[in-house]
Amino acid sequence: MSTLSHQAPQNAPPLTQTLGVFVILVLALFMPYLLDKLGLDYYLGSLTKMMIYGIAACSLNLILGYAGLVSFGHAAYVGVGAYAVGILISQGHVNAWIDISFAVLLCAFFAFLMGFICLRTRGVYFIMITLAFAQMLYYLSNSIKAFGGDEGLSIKSRLDFGIQLSSKSDVHLYFVVLAFLVLSLFLIHRIMNSKFGQVIKAIKDDDVRVDSIGIHAFKYKLAIFVIAGALGGLAGALMVNQQKYVSPNLLHWTQSGTLMVMVILGGVGTLSGGLWGALLLLTLESVISEYTLHWQFYVGWILLAVILLAPKGLASLSALWSGRLKDPGPAPQVEAIKP
């Protein structure tokens, strides 16, 4: 029988893991200067976009990978966050801290309302009701002509952070997004390695059993749902600054499917799986689309190969390199979590 202590993280990560994180972070910090020296600075916008999608995919992984909730409405938070900041900018409000905070809180509130209803269902019913919410917002954004309607909303400026750091510069925006990405991953790491995270993992295994020992599983699922929605809103707020444009397509259910593909490619239930999946999928899209309009066909075969050959995604390759590829074992025993 497993216990809570069996699932507790090690006090210190392996040296190879720490070294790998350090190398990746240093490389990310120097990437703008490296691209500039190589004359490839036009790729900086693509890297920024990948990191933003990485935040969105990691937020989906919170509920899909850790909580076991298959949502086809996660793109709604990204779209709401993007529209919230886009509308504020178009009205002349460019204070980054206020606008981003508003978008995050708005998406958290919407996730609370959506989760309060959706989390009372299970299985295919949960999938369909999250899909229904996202599609309602999609058609609503299509019908509001004041904010662009089906043509979308273009913005002429970006947010101002007021600390000699302006997102008007592509390099500055890159570092802003990188900072938010690191903070998001740190937040997810802290949450999932806390007792709250252990409860979430136990709920994924058997929420009825969690309820039976006196822990209200619905409250925990609603909490993780709200956190994931808030992070999705953060990604949307950053995305509208990178693209200087937001359209209803950002809320479409196919965008939720794209985020889900990123999570599967990167590794379901892993800390950085969403980020690696976003990097891989967007890179494949950029490369293959130069040769054919049917790039999705070939990406589909690659996704199939990942599922069959590396079901844990790119995260399994990282674990293999660090010598830690092994079965994580069952979820924490719910009795051990009871206060």
C-alpha angles and dihedrals in degrees: 000000000000123000135201091260089056089065097041113118121249116265092237125026119234116277092244091054093049092046091049093052091048093050093048092049093049090048091050092050093052096038096097091053092044092052090047092053091049092047091243099114090128087075091064092084090053091052090049090051091050092053092049091052087046090060090049093048093047089052089053089048088061092068100025101043104026102029098031094232112144104208125182092182102066093107087067090075092049090050095045091049091049094047092046093055093037092054092046091051092048088054091053099261105130103156101130098204094051096042096046092045090051092050093049093048092045092052091046089053092047091047089052092054093043094045093047088063103030097047091062087071131066141210118348091359090060091049093050097046093051088049090050093053092050093048092050089056090045093056091042092056089048092056100048103090093180088071098042101278114214090346092065132225123287121200126204099206142030134232121286117222093193096220100096085279116109126180087214085087114073090217093051091047089051091056092045091053091044090053092050090047093053091046091049093051091047090051092049090047092052093046097049093045092051127086087261089059092049089054090050090053091049090050090054088055097045121344093178091059090048089054091049093062094052102267112126100229093188092063092051093048091048091050094052089044090056093047091051091048092051092052089048088054090051090055090050092049090053093042095059089054093051095047098030085216139078128191136180089254087077088070096046118119090242088068088057087051090051091053089049091053089052091053092049092048093048099040132283113244096012127121100239099020093109092052095051090044091053091049092050098044096046091045091052090048092051095047102039095042089063089066104034142013089223096068091137089067092061094040087055091058091048090051090050090051092051092051093049101038103028108020090174090058127220089329089071090058090053091049090049091053091051092046094243102108105132141120108286090212129227125325118275114288104258094221089061091058096054111109 
